[in-house]
Amino acid sequence: MKDRPRILVVVGTRPEAIKLAPVVDALRRREDRLATRLALTGQHTSLVDQVLETFDLRPHYDLGIMREGQSLYDVAHGCLDGLRALMVDFTPDVVLVQGDTATVFFGSLVAFFERTRVGHVEAGLRSRVKWAPYPEEIFRRLADVLTDFHFAPTPQARENLLREGVAPEAIHVTGNTVVDALLMIAADERPPADPQLRAVLERGRRLLLLTAHRRESFGAPLRELFGAVRELADRFADVEIVYPVHPNPQVQGPAYELLSGHPRIHLTEPVGYADLVKALKHAVLVLTDSGGIQEEAPTFGTPVLVLRAVTERPEGIRAGVARLVGTDRLRIVEEAGRLLGDEAERLRMARATNPYGDGRAAERIADILLSALCGEPRRVAEWEGVGTV
C-alpha cells in the first residue's frame, strides 16, 4: 500500500533537465508528503549529465536509450518500453514532463496507457506551424491532449490552451521554471570552466553568443546564418563570438567549414549550464534558434535575435526583448549590425521587461500538486504575467 502520493519526473534532454531541476528541488522539499523519483530516458546523455551535476541531482532510473545515429523511431521504442517498466515498478500517481521533446510525448503516452495523470510543465506553447519547429510543435500539442495538470508559463500559453478546449480549472499559470533555474545558478561568481569562454571574458571585448542547432535549419539555412556570423565578425573588430557547437554532425560539418579559422570566432564544445548562464549574463547580443534561450537571455537584459521564421514564444517579441530574423544572411547582418553599431538601440531592447517569470514557478507547481494529491490548501498564488495577451 502506498504511504504517500508518488510523482515520477521524466527527463530526456538538457533543456528538460534545466527546467525541471528547480521543480525536483521543490518537490523534494516536500518529501514527507510526496514521494518523488527522477527518471532519465537517455535521449541526451553527456549534455544532461552536465546539468545534473550543476544542480546536484541524482536520478533514480536511467533507461540509457541513446544509440549512435538514433532516429525518432529509436527514441520512441526506447521510451515506450523503458517507461512502461518504470510505471510498473514505481506506480506513480502523476507523471511530470517538461516541454516538447520525444521524451515528453512518449512519457505522456505511457502515462495515458497506464491510466496515470500527466503534469505538463511549459504547456500551451504554440507556433501553429506543423513543421516549425519540427518535431516539437506536434509533440507539445499531442502531450497537451494527454495532460491533466497544464502548467502554462505565461497568460498567452493559457489562452492557447483555452482556445483548444482545455478546461480552465486544469490550467495553472506559473511563470517559466527556466527563470528559477537561472537565478539558482547566476549567484555563482566563479570564472567559466570552459577555457575559451574564460579567455574571451578576460579580454573584455564585446561578447556575441551564438547557438544554432534546429533540424529545420539543417542544410542551406545553417550555411546562410553562418555566413552572416562570419560577416559580423569581420565588420566589428571589438566583438568576439562564442559558439558552443551542437554535437549533431549536420551542425558540426558546416560550422567548422564556415566559421573556423577566424581569430574572433570561438567554436567550443557544448558548455556546462553554469558557463552558459555566465555567457548570457555578459553577452551584448545573442543569436539563437533555441527556444529556451529566448526565455533565458531576457533575465539578464540581453537582446535576442531569433534565427527562426516563427516562434512559439511570442511574448518576448511583443515585450521587445527579442526579434525574429530567420536565417537569411542579409537580414541577420542588418539586424545584428544595427544593435552592435547603435548602443542606444541595443539598450532599448536590453531594458525591456522580462515576460517569462518571477523565479517562483517551481514553488507554484509543487504547491499545486501537493494540493491536488494531498488536499492541502494552496499557499502560492498563480503568476499574473506581464503585459497583455
C-alpha positions in Angstrom: 0.0 0.0 0.0 1.3 3.5 -0.9 2.3 5.6 2.1 2.5 8.9 0.1 1.3 10.1 -3.3 4.0 9.4 -5.9 5.4 11.6 -8.7 7.6 10.4 -11.5 9.6 13.2 -13.1 10.8 12.2 -16.6 13.8 13.9 -18.3 15.2 13.2 -21.7 17.2 16.3 -22.9 19.4 19.1 -21.5 16.6 21.8 -21.6 14.2 19.5 -19.8 16.8 18.8 -17.1 17.5 22.6 -16.6 13.8 23.5 -16.4 12.8 20.6 -14.2 15.7 20.9 -11.8 14.0 23.6 -9.7 10.8 21.6 -9.7 12.5 18.4 -8.5 14.2 20.5 -5.8 10.8 22.0 -4.7 9.1 18.6 -4.7 12.0 17.0 -2.7 11.5 19.7 0.0 8.0 18.1 0.4 9.3 14.6 0.6 7.5 14.0 3.9 4.2 14.3 1.9 5.1 13.4 -1.7 7.4 10.7 -2.9 9.3 11.9 -6.0 11.5 9.9 -8.3 13.6 11.2 -11.2 13.9 9.1 -14.4 16.2 9.8 -17.3 15.4 8.3 -20.7 18.8 9.0 -22.1 17.6 10.9 -25.2 20.6 13.1 -24.4 23.5 11.7 -22.3 26.5 13.9 -21.6 24.5 17.1 -22.1 22.1 16.0 -19.4 24.9 14.8 -17.1 26.4 18.3 -17.0 23.1 19.7 -15.8 22.5 17.0 -13.2 26.0 17.8 -11.8 25.4 21.5 -11.8 22.1 21.2 -9.9 23.3 18.2 -7.7 20.5 16.0 -9.0 20.8 12.2 -8.7 18.4 10.2 -10.9 16.7 7.0 -9.5 16.4 5.5 -13.0 18.3 5.8 -16.2 16.9 4.0 -19.3 20.0 4.7 -21.4 18.1 4.6 -24.7 20.6 6.7 -26.7 22.1 5.0 -29.7 24.6 6.3 -32.3 22.7 7.8 -35.2 19.4 7.3 -33.5 16.1 8.2 -35.2 12.8 9.3 -33.7 11.7 5.7 -34.2 14.5 4.5 -31.9 13.7 7.1 -29.3 10.0 6.2 -29.4 10.8 2.5 -29.0 13.2 3.0 -26.1 10.9 5.4 -24.2 7.8 3.3 -24.6 9.5 0.0 -23.4 11.6 1.6 -20.7 9.0 3.9 -19.2 6.4 1.1 -19.2 8.7 -0.9 -16.9 9.2 2.1 -14.6 5.4 2.6 -14.3 5.0 -1.0 -13.2 7.9 -0.6 -10.7 7.1 2.7 -9.1 3.3 3.0 -9.8 3.2 6.9 -9.8 0.1 8.9 -9.3 1.4 11.7 -11.6 4.0 11.6 -14.4 5.6 15.0 -14.7 7.2 16.1 -18.1 8.5 19.3 -19.4 8.5 20.9 -22.9 8.2 19.4 -26.3 10.6 16.6 -26.9 10.1 13.0 -27.9 10.6 12.0 -24.3 7.8 14.4 -23.3 5.2 13.0 -25.7 6.1 9.3 -25.3 6.3 9.8 -21.5 2.8 11.3 -21.6 1.6 8.5 -23.8 2.9 5.8 -21.4 1.2 7.5 -18.5 -2.1 7.5 -20.5 -1.7 3.8 -21.3 -1.3 3.2 -17.6 -4.3 5.5 -16.7 -2.0 7.8 -14.8 -2.4 11.6 -14.7 0.1 13.8 -16.5 1.6 17.1 -15.4 3.0 19.1 -18.3 5.4 21.9 -17.4 5.5 24.6 -20.1 2.1 23.6 -21.5 0.4 25.6 -24.2 3.3 26.9 -26.3 2.3 27.1 -30.0 3.8 28.2 -33.3 0.8 26.8 -35.1 3.1 25.7 -37.9 3.3 21.9 -38.1 6.8 21.8 -39.4 8.4 24.6 -37.3 9.9 23.7 -35.0 10.0 20.0 -36.2 9.1 17.7 -34.5 8.5 19.8 -31.3 5.3 21.6 -32.4 3.4 18.3 -32.8 4.9 16.7 -29.7 3.8 19.5 -27.4 0.3 19.6 -29.0 -0.1 15.9 -28.5 1.3 15.9 -25.0 -1.3 18.6 -24.0 -4.1 16.4 -25.3 -3.0 13.8 -22.7 -2.3 16.3 -19.9 -4.3 16.7 -16.7 -2.2 19.4 -15.0 -1.4 22.1 -17.6 1.4 24.3 -16.1 1.3 27.2 -18.5 4.3 29.5 -18.3 2.5 32.7 -19.4 -1.0 34.1 -19.9 -0.6 33.6 -23.6 0.1 29.9 -23.2 -3.1 29.7 -21.1 -5.1 31.4 -23.8 -3.8 28.9 -26.4 -5.0 26.0 -24.3 -8.4 27.6 -23.6 -8.9 28.1 -27.4 -8.2 24.3 -27.8 -10.9 23.4 -25.3 -8.9 22.7 -22.2 -10.9 23.2 -19.0 -9.9 26.4 -17.2 -9.6 24.6 -13.9 -6.9 22.3 -15.4 -4.7 25.3 -16.4 -2.3 26.9 -14.0 -0.2 30.0 -15.0 3.1 29.5 -13.1 5.8 31.5 -15.0 8.6 29.6 -16.6 10.9 27.4 -14.5 13.9 28.5 -16.5 13.9 31.8 -14.6 14.1 29.8 -11.4 17.0 27.8 -12.7 18.9 30.9 -13.9 18.5 32.6 -10.6 19.8 29.5 -8.8 23.0 29.5 -10.9 23.6 33.2 -11.6 24.8 33.9 -8.0 27.9 31.8 -8.6 30.7 34.3 -9.4 33.4 31.8 -10.2 35.0 32.1 -13.7 33.8 29.9 -16.5 35.1 26.3 -16.6 35.4 26.5 -20.4 38.9 27.9 -21.2 37.8 29.7 -24.4 34.9 31.4 -22.8 37.0 32.3 -19.8 39.7 33.9 -22.1 37.1 35.9 -24.0 35.6 37.3 -20.9 39.1 38.2 -19.5 40.0 40.1 -22.7 37.0 42.3 -22.2 35.8 42.7 -25.8 32.1 42.7 -26.5 30.7 39.1 -26.5 28.2 37.8 -29.1 26.8 34.4 -28.1 25.6 32.1 -30.9 23.6 28.9 -30.6 22.1 27.1 -33.7 21.0 23.5 -33.9 17.4 23.2 -35.1 16.5 20.4 -37.6 14.6 22.7 -39.8 17.7 24.8 -40.3 19.9 21.9 -41.5 21.5 22.5 -44.9 21.2 25.8 -46.7 19.7 27.8 -43.8 22.6 26.9 -41.5 25.1 27.9 -44.1 23.3 31.2 -44.6 23.3 32.1 -41.0 26.9 31.0 -40.5 27.9 33.3 -43.4 26.2 36.1 -41.7 28.0 35.4 -38.4 31.4 35.5 -40.2 30.5 38.8 -41.9 29.6 40.3 -38.5 32.9 39.2 -37.1 34.7 40.9 -40.0 32.7 44.1 -39.6 33.0 44.6 -35.8 36.6 44.3 -34.6 35.7 44.8 -31.0 33.3 41.8 -31.0 34.2 38.2 -30.1 31.8 35.4 -31.0 31.4 32.2 -28.9 29.5 29.3 -30.4 29.1 26.1 -28.4 28.6 23.7 -31.3 25.9 21.1 -31.0 27.3 17.6 -31.4 25.0 16.7 -34.3 27.2 16.1 -37.4 24.8 18.1 -39.6 25.6 21.1 -37.4 29.3 20.4 -36.8 30.2 20.0 -40.5 29.1 23.4 -41.8 30.0 25.1 -38.5 33.7 24.1 -38.8 33.8 24.6 -42.5 32.4 28.2 -42.5 33.4 29.6 -39.1 36.7 28.0 -38.1 40.0 29.9 -38.6 38.6 33.3 -37.7 40.6 34.9 -34.8 37.5 36.2 -33.0 35.1 33.3 -33.6 35.5 30.6 -31.0 33.9 27.2 -31.6 33.7 25.3 -28.4 32.3 22.0 -27.1 28.8 22.3 -25.6 29.4 24.3 -22.4 28.0 23.4 -19.0 24.9 25.2 -17.8 26.8 27.4 -15.4 29.0 28.6 -18.2 26.0 29.2 -20.5 24.5 31.4 -17.8 27.7 33.4 -17.5 27.8 33.8 -21.3 24.2 35.0 -21.3 24.9 37.4 -18.4 27.9 39.0 -20.1 26.8 39.0 -23.8 25.8 42.2 -25.5 23.7 40.2 -28.0 22.5 36.6 -28.6 21.8 35.0 -31.9 19.9 31.8 -31.4 17.3 29.3 -32.7 16.9 27.8 -29.2 13.5 28.1 -27.5 15.0 28.1 -24.1 17.5 30.8 -24.7 14.7 33.1 -25.9 13.4 32.9 -22.3 16.8 32.9 -20.5 18.5 35.9 -22.1 15.9 38.5 -21.0 16.5 37.6 -17.4 19.9 39.4 -17.8 18.6 42.1 -20.2 20.5 40.5 -23.1 18.8 41.3 -26.5 17.9 38.2 -28.6 17.7 37.8 -32.4 15.8 34.6 -33.1 17.1 32.6 -36.1 13.7 31.1 -37.0 10.8 32.0 -39.2 8.2 31.6 -36.4 8.4 31.2 -32.6 6.2 29.6 -30.0 7.4 32.3 -27.6 5.7 35.5 -28.9 5.8 37.1 -25.5 9.4 38.1 -26.0 8.7 39.6 -29.4 5.8 41.6 -28.0 7.8 42.8 -25.0 10.7 43.9 -27.2 13.3 41.6 -25.7 13.6 39.6 -28.9 13.2 39.9 -32.7 12.5 37.3 -35.3 15.2 37.4 -38.1 15.1 34.0 -39.7 18.2 32.5 -41.4 18.6 35.0 -44.3 22.1 36.3 -44.3 21.3 39.9 -45.2 18.6 40.1 -42.6 20.8 38.8 -39.8 23.6 41.1 -40.8 21.3 44.1 -41.0 19.5 43.5 -37.6 22.6 42.4 -35.7 24.7 45.2 -37.2 22.1 47.8 -36.1 22.3 46.6 -32.5 26.1 46.3 -32.5 26.5 49.6 -34.1 24.0 51.6 -32.2 24.3 51.3 -28.4 21.1 53.3 -27.8 19.1 50.9 -29.9 20.6 47.9 -28.2 19.8 49.4 -24.7 16.2 49.9 -25.7 15.9 46.1 -26.1 18.0 45.4 -23.0 15.8 47.5 -20.8 12.5 45.8 -21.8 10.6 43.8 -19.2 11.2 40.1 -18.9 7.8 38.4 -19.7 8.7 34.9 -18.7 8.6 34.7 -14.9 9.4 35.8 -11.4 11.5 32.9 -10.1 8.7 31.1 -8.2 7.4 28.8 -10.9 8.7 25.6 -9.3 7.2 26.5 -5.9 3.8 27.0 -7.6 4.0 23.7 -9.4 4.9 21.8 -6.2 2.2 23.6 -4.4 -0.5 22.7 -7.0 0.5 19.1 -7.0 0.6 18.9 -3.2 -2.9 20.4 -3.0 -4.3 18.1 -5.7 -2.8 14.9 -4.3 -2.9 15.6 -0.5 -5.8 18.1 -0.2 -3.6 20.8 1.4 -4.6 24.4 0.8 -2.6 26.3 -1.9 -0.1 28.7 -0.5 1.4 30.3 -3.6 -0.7 32.4 -5.9 -0.6 31.9 -9.6 1.6 34.2 -11.7 -0.3 37.1 -13.3 2.3 37.5 -16.1 3.5 40.7 -17.8 1.7 42.7 -20.5 -1.4 41.8 -22.4 -2.3 38.6 -24.2 
